[in-house]
Amino acid sequence: MTLRALVLLAGLASAACSTQQLPAGPVAGRAIVRADPAVSAGLPVQVRLRQVDDVAVSWRAAAAGLPAGRHRLLVDCRVMATRSTGRFALEVELEAGREYRLVARASARDCDGVELALR
C-alpha cells in the first residue's frame, strides 16, 4: 500500500469518529444520522452529509446528532470509479433515540439517489 493510500485511510478513519451536534446542545432527545465516508451499499461509493436545515456539516463529521422532528438533508453521493457526484435533498422525519444511516442507490457507474434507513 502506498503512503498516499495510508494517509487517505487514516483520514477516513478519523472522520468516522466525529459526530456533529446540530444545533449544538444536549444529546438527550436526539437522533443520529450517519454517512459512511468510504463505502455504501457494498459499493465503492462515498456518501457525505453536506447540510442539515441549511447549516453546513463539517467535512470531518461522519454523523450528525439532530433533534427529533422534520429536517432537510443535503447529501453528496460520489462513485469512486467514475468520479461522478450527485447531490440530493432529502426531507426526513427523525425519531428521538433512533440511529439512521444514509445509503446510496448506486451502481458501479453512477448514483441515482440516497435513502435514509434505520441502522
N, C-alpha and C positions, 0 to 999 in steps of 0.2 A: 504494500500500500504506500502511496506517495505521501510526502509531507503535507501537500495541499489537501488530500483526501482526509488525512488525520485531523487537520485543523478544522475542516468543514464538519466532520463528525463530532468533534469536541464542542463546536459552536452550537450544533443542533441539540446535543445532549444538554448543554446548559440552558438553552432556550426552553426545552421541555419541562424544566423545573419551575418556571415562573408562572404565577397566576396574578393577573392584574385585577384589582377590585374597581369596578365601575358602577356608580361613583364610589369614591373612597368612603369607607365606613365599616361598620361591624359586619362580620362574616355571617352571623346568625340570620336566618330567613332568606338566604341567597341560593341561587342555582349556579352551577359551574358549567361553562361551555368550553369544550376542548377542541383544539385544531391540531391535528398531527402534522408537525413541520416537515416530515420526510416521506411518509407513505400513507396512502388512504385507499381503502377497499382492496388491499393487497397489491396495488399498482404503484410504480414509482411516480407518484403524484403528490405535489406539495399543496396542502390546504392551509391558508393563512387567514386568520381573523383580522381584518383591517380596521373596522369601525363598529362601534355599538352606539346606536342612537346619536349618530353624528360626532361621537367622541373617538379620536384615534386610539388604537390599541398599540402598545409598544411592540416593536419588532422582536423583542426578547420574550414576550409573553406567548406561551403556547395555550393559555387558558384565560378566561375572564370570569370573575365572580360577579354575578348580577342579581339585583333584587328580583323577586318573583314578579311576574306580570308580562306584559307585551313589550317586545323590543324589535328594533330593526338592526339586522346584522349585515355588514358588507364584507364579503368573503372573496378572496382570490383563490383560484384553482389553477395550478401550473403543472403541465405534463412535462416531466423532465426530458424524455426522449426527443420531443419536438420543440421544446421550449415555448410552447403556446400557452397563453394565460387567458383565462376567462374571469370576469368579475361578476358576482351575483349578489343580489339583495334578497334577504330572507326576512319575512315578517314572522316572528315566533312568539309563542306563549310559553313561559317558563314557570315551573312549579318550584317552590322553596324546598331545599334539601335534595333536589334531584341533580344528577350529573348527566350532561349531554355531550355528544360528540358530533363534530361536523364531518360528513362523509361525502367524498366525491362520487358523482356519477360520471365515470370516465372510462375511456378505452386507452390503449397504449398510444393513441394518436392525439386525442383531444378530450376536453372536459365539457360536458353539456349541462352540468348543474351541480349543486351541492345540497345535501339534505341534512337535517338535524335529527339525530337518533338518540334514544336513551342509551346510556352506557351501561 
